[in-house]
Amino acid sequence: MKLLNLFDLKGKIFNIPFSLDYQNTLNLKKNKRIVIEAKDLRLKIINESFKLDENLTNGINNISVLNSKFNTRYNILDQIITFESNNSRMHNSKVNYKGRLAINPFDLDLKIDLQNYKISNLFISNSIINEFIKLDLLFNENISINILININSKIRDEIFNDVNIKLNILNGKINFDNTVFINDDIGLLEITNSNLFMDDDKLILDANLSVDIKNADRLFSFLNTSKKSRKDIKNVKLNIIYDFLSNQMEFKNIKINDNEVSSQFQNIAEGFIDENPNNLINSRRLLNELIDLYEG
């Protein structure tokens, strides 16, 4: 004979209808199944757990939202959760992830691998990463988070082929140090000395960028730079100030080939505030204007 506890709830949250079904099987494994569905959001969550003994629980969690599916296998042992993905997809991209989570105190180590993801989507205002870092809870001094996101893209017309994003949170301090954006033909961009903070309701990233150029000809070809303006450029270093909420970016303290640039160059760069850093046309225009000013 199977003994069950059943719970069925239908209601609204913020005027969005949802349903919750809970099933608890009273056997040795104490199986539990929870289904939450909000059809208006195209959201469905199914969680099944199996308590093997007093200290160990295994489970499967499936989240379907819009065109993404996240399927996760997990174990809970002595209040430590280890988990990994199982055939998950984010839009049209395959995503693999695995990690370890401790609740008290909150400590998360997470590694994510995304295949054939459009890297430029990272810079749109409502990207998953942007929405994640906007959360106020990240500035809590009682949490520790280390996230590594590896993205490989074969999509044409993308500036970068590979990205290694490192998000580090400790004692309310957030940085992206050692994050690297790679273009196999041109070179790489690395983030150092970064700090993410709130300032008068603005979410600001202050960081140093170092651009190492291995093939300047490929760079100029990508930028459609005229031949008469092309210079010998091996590296560029600068400071950026980026507001995640307004999507504005400023450039400061620019050096090329470890040399100071002219005051005119610096003034144009510092006076340029881009409200859409994902706009390749604007970026090309600005960069070509600056390259033309660079004395070489």
Summary of the structure (lengths in Angstrom):
residues: 296
radius of gyration: 23.8
end to end distance: 83.8
largest distance: 85.2
contacts: 817
relative contact order: 0.07
helix: 18%
strand: 53%
